Amino acid sequence: MSALRIQHGSSSHSAYDLRDYHAEVIEKHTLAVLVDNEAGVLARVIGLFSGRGYNIESLTVAEVDHEGHRSRITVVTTGTRDVIEQIKAQVGRIVPVHEVHDLTVEGPSIERELALFKVEGTGNNRIEALRLAEIFRANVVDSTLESFVFEMTGTSEKIDAFAELMRPLGLVETARTGVAALARGGKA
Amino acid sequence: MTRQMTGAKMVVQALKDQGVDTVFGYPGGAVLPIYDEIFQQNDIKHVLVRHEQAAVHAAEGYARSTGKVGVALVTSGPGATNAVTGLTDALMDSIPIVVLSGQVPTFMIGTDGFQEADTVGITRPCTKHNWLVKDTDKLSETLHQAFHVATSGRPGPVLVDLPKDVQFADGEYTPPAKVKMGHYKPRLKASIEEINDIVALIEKAERPVFYTGGGVINSGPGASQLLRELVDATGFPITSTLMGLGAYPASGKGWLGMLGMHGLYEANMAMHGCDLMINIGARFDDRITGRIQDFSPNSKKIHVDIDPSSINKIIHVDLPVIGDVGHVLEDVLKVWKSRGRKKADLSAWWAQIEEWKEVRCLTYKNSETVIKPQYALERLEALTKGMDRYVTTEVGQHQMWAAQFLGFEDPNRWMTSGGLGTMGYGFPASIGVQMAHPQSLVINVAGEASWLMNMQEMGTAMQYRLPVKQFILNNERLGMVRQWQQLLHGERYSSSWSESLPDFVKLAEAFGAKGIQCSDPKDLDDAIMEMIKYDGPVIFDCLVEKHENCFPMIPSGKPHNEMLLGEASVEGAIKSDGAVLV
């Protein structure tokens, strides 16, 4: 098949080319998906993303309404505008999905992520880590003579920035929850 | 009213309450309690197939020919995994079926028990929805919901997995009327603004074309009736996908024939040259569009679909309308009439279409000595036209020729595997159709290779005295594979011939059926009549030209206006970058 001269990874020669040839800009969107909290519902949503080749940058899920058996899945995904629209339509037709909200386009929203960082070190490194943690308003939630565990809440960008600073100071382990997000303002 | 009963009894009760009269299935350890209940009643007929894949295809055939839900019953493990092809087929073609599968008892799930498989996990991407029932009290409710989901909105297959202990245990039966169907209620009606926009485009169009699909059939016979009314009242030309044949009659004035890769020249040229495309219940499948960058470049496009995810998935449209085809057609017709039945002068457009028709794209070189497959189908059409006839097909060249040469006057008369392209679909589907229509003529147009994939169903046909006619166009080749190898792979015919074929006449006789072989064009009519007249299953071994190619054809990676016609030289027609496509 070498005669085909098709670049690796390129679908531009294919009739299946789904790229929007008007706008190739990759956008990042945060989707809030309200679902029945039933067995397999998360697998349905994730399976759709992998089965249709969509990206997942971050994913969080938890029950938010115990009596109504309702869970909220927050997905951060990337794609062209068409792909994002297609993702919303595809997710929206899953039977136990009640609502799909694109927080990125539906008005201002807030996004938060929680992270835990384990930083090992002694001497100046240890002091510097603590000093930076204060600047970033990270809390010390565990400590030994040679380590800290910092807890931090913020946007993903802030958490990325803090992780970057901790790396040379002895960052050994990171745990992140992924993004949780809500629209601003009073209305649900 | 609620009643106490075992889970197994509930299954049968729920099927009765849903109006099910026929179930296609195969027993096994994990569904024995349900089979025991089936044994003790007479309202529901059970058809014992010879392989679970066939049970699902038969249920599909039943569903497509009746508009009702098809039901299949299979056991756990291999029973369920064998059903996967049928489920995927039904998902791709939007066919409402309910598959009930047995499962190991709840306390054994996850232990790698005998005949255990993660059925809901395996079937999650190939069903519209599925359920594992862990509590007998929830069983009847789940079954009723399953029928609701299978038939609401865009229809599709659902599966309910039933652990054996849930079938044995007692629980409360909830009748359908008492079940909460949940929030799943797809939108059926379009807004009045959308209807007005459609009508406004119809009024102005100078080169319009209707492009209709399986959605019209799925919307029910009323939708087909409304479509005919609208097409005939506007005088617009109409083409249809493989899935939508019969929604508009082949004898109708506006009919251009099927479109797509092996569609008619005039249909594809009309799609390419139109200024208004009205897509009703079709999904811009890649068999239809060809090269999407050059797809119908100068048209406004309307897309009516009940599934929002079909909109703008492949082709950007100017006016997307989400709703049920029947509802939308009714409203469009009403509003268009009330606004004075306006339309542009279409005479130039029709003159152009007539010119395209003059190409006579289905012309083939007939022979006096060898049966051409096209000729065989022309004769089948001539001799069965006007009969109470249902046609199923397998997948390949014969399927495309059947779509080109057979005419369908009504919906629900044509059952073929469109989206998934499942070889082995047609024979079991013909069994499902014949079960639903015992007095009708049911013909499966097949190729010998496809047909062999589910030939075990001869046993089923004999057992239930189903007079299905297996019309096999035998070219001793995997014809479509061979055609592509000729056009794309330097005539290297890798594994595309059928060696060690059975003697189909003896095979039929071995099952107690009738076998007919025909190889001379002069004998063909008599042989076809013999097949039709025989009261029982027939295997018709029609020995046809071995190297016939299916034309016209839009080569991979080409737009609609670059079709290959039969006479055309095919050498070098498909460029190397098209070869990567299927």
Interface residues (C-beta under 8 A of the other chain):
Chain A: M1 A3 L4 R5 I6 H13 S14 A15 Y16 D17 L18 Y21 H22 D36 A39 G40 A43 R44 G47 L48 G51 D82 E85 Q86 A89 Q90 G92 R93 I94 V95 P96 H98
Chain B: V120 G121 R124 P125 K128 H129 L132 V149 G153 R154 G182 H183 Y184 D286 T289 G290 R291 I292 Q293 D307 P308 S309 I311 N312 K313 I314 H316 S556 G557 S576 D577 A579 V580 L581
